[in-house]
Amino acid sequence: MMYRCPKCNGCGNNYFDEDDKRVESPCYCCSNTGKINETRMESFRWQVMYESIAVQMTQNAEQRIDDNDEGFAFHAAESGMTIRQYRDYHNHRNVKKALEAMSTLDHSVKVALLDLLSPKLDAEVPPPVVQVKTVVVDDAPF
């Protein structure tokens, strides 16, 4: 069973802006085909779940720092990073923490979290064939 690639939305290429130019790059996830198999899709769902947990952990830490300290932006500047770089740094670290924490949970709990945070997408279904009948109207009022 094949699924539409979630990274490129099934088109086979990723588009992004770089130096004020629109850049087209082949999708590494689906090897430029726009489709992925069930194993790859399951792997992608687990990745999305861990990243969702990491982002939530970073947002909680950011809120806690903003409430009790100089602020998240100050910590980023003190580290020589932009806020986005500092947030990405913490997201990356929190993915590792989420992996460690999830390793202690029972498999059924992990699967329940997976279904909650990264729902399974439907398989790619070919579009239905539609027959169109053309009607010519001669006495149109306009």
Secondary structure, 3 states (H helix, E strand, C coil): CEEECCCCCCCCEEEEEECCEEEEEECCCCCCCCEEEHHHHHHHHHHHHHHHHHHHHHHHHHHHHHHHCCCHHHHHHHCCCCHHHHHHHHHHHHHHHHHHHHCCCCHHHHHHHHHHHCCCCCCCCCCCCCCCCCCCCCCCCC
